[in-house]
Amino acid sequence: MVAALVFMNWILSLLSYHFISTEQLLSGKTETLYKNNKINWRLMRKHFITKDDLQRASRKVGLTELGKAKAIFIERNGEITVIPK
């Protein structure tokens, strides 16, 4: 049983290394939640993120309002990244 799980993990790692589509399927991809002063509400709902979450993330990098952010992303690991203008 353990050997089968180790083998499956090895196969999936190998496929992820050689094929980017497999990696994106298994690990996800970085997506843009906010850009050009526009919030992508569809992605916000998909990831269960509120506007307050975006504001909290922007405050962590020293921005007082969303309009001062160039872009906000949700990373593959679920972290929210803010790029100041």
N, C-alpha and C positions, 0 to 999 in steps of 0.2 A: 504494500500500500504506500509506504513512504517512498519507495523507489519510483513508483509511478508518478507521485507528486513532484519529486525532484526532476524526473525526466520531462514532465509537462512544463515545469518552470524553465528548464533549459531550452526546450523547443520554442516557447513563447519569447524568451530573451533573444534567442537567435533570430527569430522572425522579426522582432522589433528592431534589432540592430540593422538588418538588411532592408527592411521595407518600412518606410515612414508611415504609410497608411496603417500598418499593424500597430506601430508605436502610438499613433494618435488614437486608435480604437481602444487600446489597453490603458493608456496613460492620460488621455485627454489632450487638450491643447489650450494655449493661452487665448483668451477672448477679451475683446474690448467692451467694457461696460460704459465708458464715457469718453467722448471725443468731440472736439469742436463745439463745446458747450451743449452737447446733446446726450441725454441718458438713453441707453439702449434698454428700454423697459422689458422687451421680450427676453433678453438674456438675464436681466435682473430677476424676473419671475422664474426662469428656468433654474437658476442657482439659489433661489430663496434669499436674495439680497435686497435690503431696503435702502432707501435714500439715506437714512441715518447711518447705515454701515459705510456708505461712500464718504459721508461727511466725517465720520470717525477716523477713517483711514487717511483722509486728507489732513485732518488735524494732527495726526501722528507725524507727518512730515513738515509740519509748521504752516500749513495753509489754513486761512480762516474761512474760506468759502470755496465751493466747487468751481466757480468761474476762474479761479487762479490755477486750476490744474489743466495741463495740456491734454492728458489722457489718464484713464484709470483702467487697469486690467485685472482680471481674475486669472491667476496662474494655475498651472496644472495641479499643484498641491492644495489649491483652495485659498491661498493668500491673496489679498487685494494689494496691488502695487499702484502707487500714484506717481505720475511724472509731472513735476511742476513746470509752469511756463518759463 
